[in-house]
Amino acid sequence: MESYELLVKPSAAKELEAIPNKRERRGIVAAIRALSAAPRPYGCQKLSGSEKYRVRKGPYRILYQIDDDGRVVTVVKIGHRRDVYRGATG
């Protein structure tokens, strides 16, 4: 199976850098890298009201969009579960 190209928005990269725990940060990076091989892994969920998906990694969530025609996965937001969905639709 052909892999997808990974793009991370600059705002999402800043959110990743702001995570204080190195172990959690490494786990999130691994989960993002895995999206290139499987953009819809087991446990991912499509968000209602938008064309975004989310993957859980501990208390953090990774929100991303999938372009199947261009074979691109774009990470748009990374954050703690209590904050990440605020303003994420649309």
Number of C-alpha atoms within 10 A of each C-alpha: 5 8 14 21 16 18 15 16 13 12 13 19 14 13 14 20 13 12 16 9 9 10 9 16 17 12 13 22 13 12 16 24 15 16 22 19 15 15 24 16 13 8 8 14 14 15 15 9 9 11 13 19 20 21 23 16 18 11 10 20 21 24 25 25 18 20 13 10 6 9 14 18 22 21 24 19 22 27 18 16 15 10 12 15 16 8 7 14 11 7
